[in-house]
Amino acid sequence: MKKLSLTIFAACVLFLAPSCSKDDPTPEVDQEEVGGATLTFTEVTRIAHGDHFDYEDIENVEPKTVSYTGNPLLPPTGAHLHLDVGKTYRLQLVAKDFAGRETQHTFVERDDIHQAFILGAPEGSLSYAYADKKANGDAVNVGVTGYLTVEKEADSFVFRYVVRHLNAGVKEKITAADWNNTNFTQFTGENDLDLKVEVHLVPVGEDGH
């Protein structure tokens, strides 16, 4: 009888143990959860070379930056940027987790499931070229780093920068021309980031709003 009781007890332990672990799982840490972000616009020189452009840094140029905090991520109250017609800016995203560690490299390294979209500008007022590189040096199209050129003047609008976490296989349907696709939700997935700021495209030297 004692042996039978021990056998039944052991069987119950084996049966119940997986059930308990399943009911009380260890929370999975979201490695892409963002606690803060910054968009930086740094003027560069764009040089035409046949069918493409090269970009060179300008010494002592002061970048334009917008930082986003809170939940949801928001810019400072009244944030407003002027970008000059005819100029090109290196647009860079820095994203940080809730411990203050930079995480934007994750979007680039996992380029097969991430894509940035730049929205809100009037048609034809901006153009864009990707400049993302993985740790091994491979060039990829994500939009964490790229070159934004102001093609023509435009009244103030809400500049929207979205990083989308795509479902498997969706990235294959996206081309370089989709960087400002207003129908970006057709590329199924969820937004990792959705950053907004008011932007005004102005003639060089104009300071008024």
Order of alpha helices (4+ residues) and beta strands (2+ residues): alpha-beta-beta-beta-beta-beta-alpha-beta-beta-beta-beta-beta-beta-beta
